[in-house]
Amino acid sequence: MDVSLRITEIFYSLQGESTLTGLPTVFVRLTGCPLRCVYCDTAYAFEGGKRLSLDAIIDEVNQYPTPYVTVTGGEPLAQPEVIELMRRLLDEGRVVSLETSGAMSVEKVDSRIIKILDLKTPSSGEMHRNLESNIEFLDSKDQVKFVIGDRPDFDWSVSKMIQLDLARRVSDCLFSTTHGQLDPTKLAEWILQERVPARLQIQLHKLLWGQKQGV
């Protein structure tokens, strides 16, 4: 039986987040997510989509002139077959990053993947879904993301960085504001005042194109 995945969209854009910000990238957005974060900006990927074979997905990815591919969602790991898709992309010489909520195990994710793991902050409404055992599967090329909506979120994120020794374990801790809720300048000031070894992240794609889908 042919392996397939339910896909919401495949598109070519600039990477708006992570340490790869600004690089032309192909995004493969999988359909479905078990979480319902209050600030989610991709709720359109919760359902629907189109089932595509892995060959068809790779053929579409190959239409674009970049080695960078980001697998995102929804929650990509909710479809276990995504593990094979990412392996095949890697074997073709792609630089593959995975954006995951951190609520599902990354144990079986190929070690060559750049994992961007989103630890859910208190204001997300889904903090209880954080699977902290995932941290042991991260290494020095991976990143941990915190979406921060207020000062309690910031303080919680800093405490988690310390508790999990993230500054030593991963490449970067990404501090991003909840879009439209917290002024990025305020978050920048907190990072500097508290001397937090985190990278401020401003979603480049939203600055360029707003909330438009497929960017």
C-alpha positions as CSV (number, residue, x, y, z in Angstrom):
1,M,0.0,0.0,0.0
2,D,1.3,3.5,-0.9
3,V,2.2,5.6,2.0
4,S,0.4,9.0,2.1
5,L,-0.2,12.0,4.2
6,R,-3.1,14.5,4.6
7,I,-1.7,17.8,3.5
8,T,-3.2,21.3,3.9
9,E,-0.8,23.1,1.7
10,I,2.7,23.1,0.2
11,F,4.1,26.5,-0.6
12,Y,7.3,28.5,-1.2
13,S,8.1,31.5,1.0
14,L,10.7,33.0,3.2
15,Q,11.3,31.3,6.6
16,G,9.7,33.6,9.1
17,E,10.9,31.9,12.3
18,S,13.8,30.0,13.9
19,T,17.5,30.5,13.2
20,L,16.8,30.0,9.5
21,T,14.7,33.2,9.3
22,G,14.8,34.9,5.9
23,L,15.9,31.9,3.8
24,P,13.7,30.8,0.9
25,T,12.0,27.6,2.1
26,V,9.4,25.1,1.0
27,F,6.8,24.6,3.6
28,V,4.8,21.3,3.8
29,R,1.9,21.9,6.1
30,L,0.2,18.7,7.4
31,T,-3.5,18.6,8.4
32,G,-4.7,17.9,11.9
33,C,-3.6,18.8,15.5
34,P,-4.7,17.4,18.9
35,L,-4.1,20.8,20.6
36,R,-6.2,23.9,20.6
37,C,-3.9,26.7,21.7
38,V,-5.9,29.9,22.3
39,Y,-3.6,32.0,20.0
40,C,-3.3,29.4,17.2
41,D,-2.9,31.2,13.8
42,T,-3.3,28.0,11.7
43,A,-6.6,26.7,12.7
44,Y,-7.5,26.2,9.1
45,A,-5.1,23.2,9.2
46,F,-7.2,21.4,11.8
47,E,-9.2,19.5,9.2
48,G,-9.7,19.0,5.5
49,G,-6.6,18.9,3.4
50,K,-5.8,16.5,0.6
51,R,-4.3,13.1,0.8
52,L,-1.0,12.9,-1.2
53,S,1.5,10.1,-1.6
54,L,5.0,10.7,-0.4
55,D,6.2,10.7,-4.0
56,A,3.7,13.4,-4.9
57,I,4.7,15.5,-2.0
58,I,8.4,15.2,-2.9
59,D,7.7,15.9,-6.5
60,E,6.0,19.2,-5.5
61,V,8.8,20.1,-3.1
62,N,11.3,19.6,-6.0
63,Q,9.6,22.3,-8.0
64,Y,11.3,25.0,-5.9
65,P,14.9,26.2,-6.1
66,T,15.9,25.8,-2.4
67,P,17.4,23.1,-0.2
68,Y,15.4,24.2,2.8
69,V,12.2,22.4,3.7
70,T,10.1,23.0,6.8
71,V,7.5,20.4,7.8
72,T,4.8,22.0,9.9
73,G,1.1,21.9,10.8
74,G,-1.1,21.5,12.6
75,E,1.0,19.0,14.4
76,P,3.0,17.0,11.9
77,L,3.8,14.1,14.2
78,A,0.1,13.4,14.6
79,Q,0.6,11.5,11.2
80,P,3.3,8.9,11.9
81,E,4.1,8.6,8.2
82,V,5.7,12.0,8.3
83,I,8.8,10.3,9.8
84,E,9.3,8.5,6.4
85,L,8.7,11.7,4.4
86,M,11.3,13.6,6.3
87,R,13.8,10.8,6.0
88,R,13.4,10.7,2.2
89,L,13.8,14.5,2.0
90,L,17.0,14.3,4.0
91,D,18.3,11.5,1.8
92,E,17.8,13.7,-1.2
93,G,20.1,16.3,0.4
94,R,17.5,18.7,1.8
95,V,18.0,20.7,5.0
96,V,14.8,19.7,6.8
97,S,13.3,21.4,9.9
98,L,10.4,20.2,11.9
99,E,8.0,22.5,13.7
100,T,6.3,20.5,16.5
101,S,4.1,21.4,19.5
102,G,6.2,19.2,21.8
103,A,3.1,17.3,22.8
104,M,4.1,14.2,20.8
105,S,7.2,12.2,21.1
106,V,10.2,13.1,18.9
107,E,12.1,10.0,19.8
108,K,11.7,8.5,16.3
109,V,12.5,11.7,14.4
110,D,15.7,11.3,12.3
111,S,18.7,12.8,14.2
112,R,19.5,14.9,11.1
113,I,16.3,16.9,11.4
114,I,16.4,20.4,12.9
115,K,13.7,20.1,15.5
116,I,11.9,23.3,16.6
117,L,10.0,22.3,19.7
118,D,7.3,24.6,21.0
119,L,6.9,24.4,24.8
120,K,3.4,25.7,25.6
121,T,3.3,28.6,28.0
122,P,0.5,29.1,30.6
123,S,-1.5,31.5,28.4
124,S,-1.7,28.9,25.6
125,G,-4.3,26.9,27.5
126,E,-2.3,23.7,26.6
127,M,0.6,23.8,29.0
128,H,-0.4,20.5,30.4
129,R,0.3,18.8,27.1
130,N,4.0,19.5,27.2
131,L,5.9,16.3,26.9
132,E,9.1,17.2,28.7
133,S,10.7,13.8,28.1
134,N,11.2,15.2,24.5
135,I,14.0,17.4,25.8
136,E,16.4,14.4,26.1
137,F,16.1,13.9,22.3
138,L,17.2,17.4,21.4
139,D,20.8,18.4,20.6
140,S,22.9,21.4,19.7
141,K,21.3,22.1,16.3
142,D,17.7,22.0,17.7
143,Q,15.7,24.9,19.1
144,V,13.0,25.4,21.7
145,K,10.3,28.0,21.1
146,F,8.2,29.8,23.7
147,V,5.2,31.9,22.6
148,I,4.8,34.6,25.2
149,G,1.6,36.5,25.8
150,D,2.3,38.3,29.1
151,R,4.8,38.6,32.0
152,P,3.7,35.3,33.7
153,D,4.5,33.5,30.4
154,F,7.9,35.2,30.3
155,D,8.7,34.2,33.9
156,W,7.6,30.7,33.3
157,S,9.7,30.4,30.2
158,V,12.8,31.6,31.9
159,S,12.2,29.1,34.7
160,K,11.8,26.3,32.2
161,M,15.0,27.3,30.5
162,I,16.9,27.0,33.8
163,Q,15.1,23.8,34.9
164,L,15.8,22.0,31.7
165,D,19.2,23.4,31.1
166,L,18.2,24.5,27.6
167,A,20.8,27.2,27.0
168,R,23.4,24.4,27.1
169,R,21.4,21.7,25.4
170,V,20.0,23.4,22.3
171,S,21.2,25.9,19.7
172,D,18.7,28.6,20.7
173,C,15.7,29.3,22.9
174,L,13.3,31.4,20.8
175,F,11.1,33.9,22.6
176,S,8.2,35.0,20.4
177,T,5.3,37.2,21.3
178,T,1.6,36.2,20.9
179,H,0.7,38.1,17.7
180,G,-1.3,41.3,18.6
181,Q,-1.2,40.6,22.3
182,L,2.3,41.5,23.6
183,D,4.4,44.3,22.1
184,P,7.7,42.8,20.9
185,T,9.6,45.8,22.3
186,K,8.3,44.9,25.8
187,L,9.6,41.4,25.4
188,A,12.9,42.7,24.2
189,E,13.2,44.9,27.3
190,W,12.4,41.9,29.6
191,I,15.1,39.8,27.9
192,L,17.7,42.5,28.4
193,Q,16.6,43.5,31.9
194,E,16.7,39.9,33.1
195,R,19.8,39.0,31.0
196,V,18.1,35.9,29.6
197,P,20.2,34.0,27.0
198,A,17.3,33.8,24.6
199,R,16.8,34.9,20.9
200,L,14.0,37.4,20.3
201,Q,11.9,36.1,17.4
202,I,9.6,38.3,15.4
203,Q,7.6,36.5,12.8
204,L,9.0,37.9,9.6
205,H,6.2,36.5,7.3
206,K,3.6,38.4,9.3
207,L,5.6,41.6,9.1
208,L,5.7,41.2,5.3
209,W,2.3,39.8,4.5
210,G,0.2,39.9,7.6
211,Q,-2.1,37.0,8.5
212,K,-2.3,35.8,4.9
213,Q,-2.5,32.0,4.4
214,G,0.3,30.3,2.4
215,V,3.2,32.6,3.3
